Amino acid sequence: MSFVEIERGDGIMVVRLNRPERMNSLGTELRNLLADAWCEFRDSKDLEVAIFTGTGRAFCAGEDMKESVEKGRVGSSAESAARENPYNDGTLDKPVIVAINGFAMGGGFMLTERADFRVSVRGATFESSEAKRWLLGGHSHGIVNNLPHAIATEIAFAFRFTAERLYELGYLNRLVDADQLMPAAREMADHLLSLPPASRVNTLHMTRAMRGSVSDELEAYAKLLHQHGALSDRVESRKAFAEKRKPNWKGWDNPGDRERTPKFRPAAK
């Protein structure tokens, strides 16, 4: 059994996460298989639209915390990080429809965000988990998805959202019953394939260019904040999750560092 299943036909490639016993969490093997699948999709002359979905009660629960604890690291492995992945890099010139079959948490939420179109089952749960696992919450999601600042702040602080609420906020294109998830995604794919090829590619490039992005100044500030605090809390977060207990936070290696939190200083105009 492969952790990533692929179906090919009629111009459509279905990429299905298949690790249901671990809620399709992103371990090294699954990350590597996903990267290979997206490279195949990019290079194919016959496949023009992808549908990205999962098996079981989760689309993707994000980072495999148990593997991270076992390996003594946080985030993806060096092997996975170095692997070419055109979906994560945003370099595909073909549209991707994500069909969200359940929980989309942490890195799983980010996988839904990278798609061009989003279809979800009713009752799915979404969470941007960076604030729980790192030293800075998911600061970019509001800008990238053109969401109001109050909503972006809630996402950054790792509050959970239902599919129904995200549909109302405009994050999701379709909200359907579970038995209509793949039919709805395939209907969208068929529509895309009915367009003139150049129009499909050009429109994709245009709409992606119009998405919001965090300024270089703010990204530089985010880098500083990511390192400000007790880095051991990143590991503790994962250990507590794996051991099903409350985390024991340290906060800062030096208590005085709280008062030395870096401040944002915009460049003079």
Secondary structure as the mmCIF struct_conf table of DSSP 4:
data_model
#
loop_
_struct_conf.conf_type_id
_struct_conf.id
_struct_conf.beg_label_comp_id
_struct_conf.beg_label_asym_id
_struct_conf.beg_label_seq_id
_struct_conf.end_label_comp_id
_struct_conf.end_label_asym_id
_struct_conf.end_label_seq_id
BEND BEND1 PHE A 3 PHE A 3
STRN STRN1 VAL A 4 GLY A 9
TURN_TY1_P TURN_TY1_P1 ASP A 10 GLY A 11
STRN STRN2 ILE A 12 LEU A 17
HELX_RH_3T_P HELX_RH_3T_P1 PRO A 20 ARG A 22
TURN_TY1_P TURN_TY1_P2 MET A 23 ASN A 24
STRN STRN3 LEU A 26 LEU A 26
HELX_RH_AL_P HELX_RH_AL_P1 THR A 28 ASP A 43
BEND BEND2 LYS A 45 ASP A 46
STRN STRN4 VAL A 49 GLY A 54
BEND BEND3 THR A 55 ARG A 57
STRN STRN5 ALA A 58 CYS A 60
STRN STRN6 GLU A 63 GLU A 63
HELX_RH_AL_P HELX_RH_AL_P2 MET A 65 LYS A 71
TURN_TY1_P TURN_TY1_P3 GLY A 72 GLY A 72
BEND BEND4 VAL A 74 SER A 76
HELX_RH_AL_P HELX_RH_AL_P3 ALA A 78 ALA A 82
BEND BEND5 ARG A 83 ARG A 83
HELX_RH_AL_P HELX_RH_AL_P4 PRO A 86 ASP A 89
TURN_TY1_P TURN_TY1_P4 GLY A 90 GLY A 90
BEND BEND6 ASP A 93 LYS A 94
STRN STRN7 VAL A 96 ILE A 100
BEND BEND7 GLY A 102 GLY A 102
STRN STRN8 PHE A 103 MET A 105
TURN_TY1_P TURN_TY1_P5 GLY A 106 GLY A 106
HELX_RH_AL_P HELX_RH_AL_P5 GLY A 107 GLU A 113
TURN_TY1_P TURN_TY1_P6 ARG A 114 ARG A 114
BEND BEND8 ALA A 115 ASP A 116
STRN STRN9 PHE A 117 VAL A 121
TURN_TY1_P TURN_TY1_P7 ARG A 122 GLY A 123
STRN STRN10 THR A 125 GLU A 127
HELX_RH_AL_P HELX_RH_AL_P6 GLU A 130 ARG A 133
BEND BEND9 TRP A 134 LEU A 136
BEND BEND10 SER A 140 SER A 140
HELX_RH_AL_P HELX_RH_AL_P7 HIS A 141 VAL A 144
TURN_TY1_P TURN_TY1_P8 ASN A 145 ASN A 146
HELX_RH_AL_P HELX_RH_AL_P8 HIS A 149 ALA A 156
TURN_TY1_P TURN_TY1_P9 PHE A 157 ALA A 158
STRN STRN11 PHE A 161 THR A 162
HELX_RH_AL_P HELX_RH_AL_P9 ALA A 163 GLU A 168
TURN_TY1_P TURN_TY1_P10 LEU A 169 GLY A 170
BEND BEND11 TYR A 171 TYR A 171
BEND BEND12 ASN A 173 ASN A 173
STRN STRN12 ARG A 174 VAL A 176
HELX_RH_3T_P HELX_RH_3T_P2 ALA A 178 GLN A 180
HELX_RH_AL_P HELX_RH_AL_P10 LEU A 181 LEU A 193
TURN_TY1_P TURN_TY1_P11 SER A 194 SER A 194
BEND BEND13 LEU A 195 LEU A 195
HELX_RH_AL_P HELX_RH_AL_P11 PRO A 197 ALA A 209
TURN_TY1_P TURN_TY1_P12 MET A 210 MET A 210
BEND BEND14 ARG A 211 ARG A 211
HELX_RH_AL_P HELX_RH_AL_P12 ASP A 216 HIS A 226
TURN_TY1_P TURN_TY1_P13 GLN A 227 GLN A 227
BEND BEND15 HIS A 228 GLY A 229
TURN_TY1_P TURN_TY1_P14 LEU A 231 LEU A 231
HELX_RH_AL_P HELX_RH_AL_P13 SER A 232 GLU A 243
TURN_TY1_P TURN_TY1_P15 LYS A 244 LYS A 244
BEND BEND16 ARG A 245 ARG A 245
BEND BEND17 ASP A 253 ASN A 254
HELX_RH_3T_P HELX_RH_3T_P3 PRO A 255 ARG A 260
HELX_LH_PP_P HELX_LH_PP_P1 THR A 261 PHE A 264
HELX_LH_PP_P HELX_LH_PP_P2 PRO A 266 ALA A 268
#
